[in-house]
Amino acid sequence: MDTFETIYRFFGWWIINIDSFFLALLLIGAGFLFFDKQRWGRKFITIACFGFAFFGIVPVGLWTVVNLENRFPKLEQIPSDTRGMILLGGSFDIMTTQARNEPSYNLTAGKLIRFVELAKTNPHLTLAFTGTPLEADTTKIVLKGLGLDPSHVIFENNSTNTKENAAQSARLLQPKPDEKWVLITSAYHMPRSVALFQKAGFNIIPFPVDYHTTGEYEPWFFLGLQLNLDGWAASSREWLGMVMNYIMGRSEVIYPSP
């Protein structure tokens, strides 16, 4: 299974970073032309150019993110019989945070802000955070700055990915089958997270936040290459992760439903 996962990671990287794949084809084609292999050179360059043109014109990256974000309905409030609320890490630009010794945020920082808002309006909840040691330490600083006492939050700081987030949180929180736990993370990341946390033993209430699309499958084209490639990278990582988790027994379903 280790060999299988290594192979998956190799090919998965090229699928997620499909711009690098097309660039590699372009360079290979140029190499063939340099060595006067006109036929093969034209083939590789044509495929690469078609790939870039397709992702530059057709909003497939945007559509795939919309599908993930729409999977679970947006909630307006947390049920009163909920035991606790879990926030997944991933809101910080780790390299910049380390270099500057100052919290530096990425595009998913919205889930951290929403967590604080919900914590203040639902004081009955047990609060938990799961992430890396640096994320946990930085989150404590940010929570204090936003007016939420970090001592009221249970911090799990031994996780480097979503699979570990679920397993380590279950080990720390010891959830019971009849206890409801709200899961806070970016909407596009929610399906994969739900599958893993359910497998770990949590009775999860998905609370998707931090949306990045309007929720509509926009029919217009010519959206721009970078936008579609960014959307494709985010969504393909989620889909590949869900398939891999199911194959390896880390989740009960590939694509969990509401």
C-alpha positions in Angstrom: 0.0 0.0 0.0 3.0 2.3 0.6 4.1 1.8 -3.0 0.6 2.5 -4.2 0.4 5.7 -2.2 3.8 6.8 -3.6 2.6 6.2 -7.1 -0.6 8.1 -6.3 1.3 11.1 -5.0 3.5 11.2 -8.0 0.7 11.2 -10.6 -1.6 13.2 -8.3 1.0 16.0 -8.2 0.9 16.3 -12.0 -2.9 16.3 -12.0 -3.2 19.0 -9.3 -0.4 21.1 -10.8 -1.7 20.6 -14.4 0.0 23.9 -15.5 3.3 22.3 -14.7 2.2 19.2 -16.8 1.4 21.4 -19.8 4.7 23.3 -19.4 6.6 20.0 -19.3 4.9 19.0 -22.5 5.8 22.3 -24.1 9.5 22.0 -23.1 9.6 18.4 -24.3 8.1 19.5 -27.6 10.7 22.3 -27.9 13.4 19.7 -27.2 12.2 17.5 -30.0 12.2 20.5 -32.4 15.8 21.4 -31.3 16.9 17.9 -32.3 15.0 18.2 -35.5 12.2 15.8 -34.6 9.6 18.0 -36.2 6.7 15.5 -36.0 7.0 14.7 -32.3 7.8 18.3 -31.4 4.6 19.6 -33.1 2.6 16.9 -31.3 3.8 17.8 -27.8 3.5 21.5 -28.4 0.0 21.2 -29.8 -1.2 19.2 -26.8 0.4 21.7 -24.4 -1.1 24.7 -26.2 -4.6 23.1 -26.3 -4.4 22.4 -22.6 -3.5 26.0 -21.7 -6.2 27.3 -24.1 -8.8 25.0 -22.6 -8.1 26.1 -19.0 -7.8 29.7 -20.1 -11.3 29.7 -21.8 -13.5 27.1 -20.2 -14.2 27.8 -16.4 -13.7 24.1 -15.5 -11.6 25.1 -12.4 -14.4 27.4 -11.2 -17.1 24.8 -11.8 -15.3 22.1 -9.8 -14.9 24.4 -6.8 -18.6 25.4 -7.0 -19.6 21.7 -6.9 -17.6 21.2 -3.7 -18.8 24.4 -2.0 -22.5 23.5 -2.8 -22.3 20.0 -1.4 -23.4 20.9 2.1 -26.0 23.6 2.8 -25.0 26.9 4.4 -26.2 26.9 8.1 -27.5 30.0 9.8 -27.2 28.8 13.4 -25.8 26.0 15.5 -28.3 23.6 17.2 -28.6 24.1 20.9 -27.9 20.4 21.6 -24.5 20.5 20.0 -21.6 19.4 22.2 -18.8 21.3 20.6 -17.2 23.0 17.6 -13.9 22.1 15.9 -11.9 24.5 13.7 -9.4 23.0 11.2 -6.1 24.7 10.8 -4.8 26.0 7.5 -5.6 29.8 7.8 -1.9 30.9 7.8 0.9 31.4 5.3 3.3 29.3 7.4 6.6 30.4 5.7 5.8 34.1 5.9 4.5 33.8 9.5 7.8 32.2 10.5 9.9 34.6 8.6 8.1 37.7 9.9 7.3 36.4 13.3 3.8 37.9 12.7 0.6 36.1 11.8 0.3 36.1 8.0 -2.9 34.8 6.5 -3.8 32.9 3.3 -7.1 32.8 1.3 -8.8 30.6 3.9 -8.5 32.9 6.9 -12.2 33.5 6.8 -12.9 30.3 8.7 -10.9 31.5 11.7 -12.9 34.8 11.9 -16.2 32.9 11.5 -15.1 30.5 14.3 -14.6 33.4 16.7 -18.0 34.9 15.8 -19.7 31.6 16.4 -17.8 30.9 19.6 -18.9 34.2 21.1 -22.6 33.7 20.2 -22.6 30.0 21.4 -20.9 30.1 24.8 -22.3 26.6 25.6 -20.0 24.9 23.1 -16.8 23.0 23.8 -14.3 24.7 21.5 -11.4 22.8 19.8 -8.7 23.6 17.3 -6.6 21.1 15.3 -3.5 21.8 13.3 0.3 22.0 13.5 2.3 23.4 16.5 3.0 26.7 14.7 -0.7 27.0 13.7 -1.8 26.4 17.2 0.5 29.0 18.7 -0.4 31.6 16.0 -4.1 30.9 16.5 -3.8 31.6 20.2 -2.3 35.0 19.4 -5.1 35.8 16.9 -7.9 34.6 19.1 -6.7 36.7 22.0 -6.5 39.7 19.6 -10.1 39.1 18.5 -11.4 38.9 22.0 -11.7 35.1 22.5 -9.8 33.7 25.5 -7.5 30.9 24.1 -7.8 29.1 27.5 -11.4 28.3 26.5 -10.2 26.4 23.5 -8.8 22.8 23.5 -5.8 22.8 21.2 -4.7 19.7 19.2 -1.3 20.5 17.7 0.1 17.3 16.4 -1.6 17.2 13.0 -0.1 18.0 9.6 -3.0 17.0 7.3 -6.7 16.5 7.4 -6.5 12.7 8.1 -4.4 13.5 11.2 -6.7 16.3 12.2 -9.6 13.8 12.4 -7.7 11.0 14.1 -5.9 13.3 16.7 -9.1 15.2 17.5 -10.9 12.0 18.1 -8.1 10.8 20.4 -8.2 14.1 22.3 -11.9 14.8 22.5 -13.2 11.2 22.8 -16.5 11.9 21.0 -19.6 9.8 21.8 -22.0 8.5 19.1 -24.9 10.7 20.4 -22.8 13.9 20.7 -23.0 16.5 17.9 -19.9 18.3 16.8 -19.9 21.2 14.5 -17.0 21.2 12.0 -15.7 24.6 10.8 -13.6 24.7 7.6 -13.7 26.2 4.1 -16.7 25.1 2.1 -14.7 23.5 -0.7 -12.7 21.5 1.9 -15.8 20.3 3.8 -16.7 17.1 1.9 -13.2 15.5 2.4 -13.1 16.7 6.0 -16.6 15.3 6.8 -15.7 11.9 5.5 -12.6 11.7 7.6 -14.1 13.0 10.8 -17.1 10.6 10.4 -14.7 7.7 10.0 -12.9 8.9 13.2 -16.1 8.5 15.2 -17.6 12.1 15.1 -21.3 12.8 14.6 -20.5 15.8 12.5 -22.6 18.8 11.7 -20.9 20.5 8.7 -20.8 24.3 9.0 -19.2 25.4 5.7 -17.7 28.9 5.7 -15.1 30.9 3.7 -16.7 30.6 0.3 -14.8 31.5 -2.8 -17.5 31.3 -5.5 -21.0 32.7 -6.0 -22.4 29.1 -6.0 -23.6 29.4 -9.6 -22.2 27.5 -12.5 -21.4 30.6 -14.5 -21.9 30.0 -18.3 -19.5 32.7 -19.4 -16.0 31.8 -20.7 -12.8 33.8 -21.1 -12.4 33.9 -17.3 -8.6 33.8 -17.4 -6.0 31.1 -17.2 -4.8 31.8 -13.6 -8.3 31.7 -12.1 -9.1 28.4 -13.6 -5.8 26.8 -12.8 -6.1 27.9 -9.1 -9.6 26.5 -9.0 -8.5 23.3 -10.6 -5.6 22.9 -8.2 -7.8 23.4 -5.1 -10.7 21.1 -6.3 -8.6 18.3 -7.8 -6.6 18.1 -4.5 -9.9 17.5 -2.7 -11.2 15.0 -5.2 -8.0 13.0 -5.3 -7.9 13.0 -1.5 -11.4 11.7 -1.2 -10.8 8.9 -3.7 -7.6 8.0 -2.0 -9.1 8.0 1.5 -11.9 5.7 0.4 -9.5 3.3 -1.3 -7.3 3.1 1.7 -10.2 2.7 4.2 -9.8 6.1 5.8 -13.4 7.0 4.9 -16.7 5.1 4.4 -17.8 7.0 1.3 -16.0 8.9 -1.5 -18.2 11.9 -1.6 -20.3 12.4 1.6 -23.8 13.8 1.2 -25.7 16.1 3.6 
